[in-house]
């Protein structure tokens, strides 16, 4: 069960930030997967596996939900369709200790601040724009495949 929590945290930082999905929708998917196993008849599922009712509930909450959500995120990200590359001029940059968040002139990705952010040590920060490569994932949710700073118009 502890593995499920670590898998979920790793996927949250590795894949969820590149997936253009509303965080509340991601939370709903996570909650459905956490509690869907509890809808199965306990005698045919939990008791058959030798678990008490509380163990079955915690197993679904801490293992099935996080691992299921992570599997869906990874599947959507890794099995994507054809990519589309666009370049966007940067209007302003918010800089924290380790994270840089871009704001674009054309308001691209305004509703997904995590997709506009990058860690400082990923690549050298040069240029006045960002080249973003996006694609539709296997499950129909758009993903950012690649982003890199570029010089636009010089």
Secondary structure, DSSP 8 states (H G I E B T S, - for coil): -HHHHHHHHHHHHHTGGGB---HHHHHHHHHHHHHHGGGS-TTTTTTTTT--HHHHHHHIIIIIHHHHHHHHHHHHHHS---EEEEEEEEEEEEE-SSEEEEEETT-TTTT-GGGSEEETTSS---SSEEEEEEEE-TTS-EEEEEEEEE----
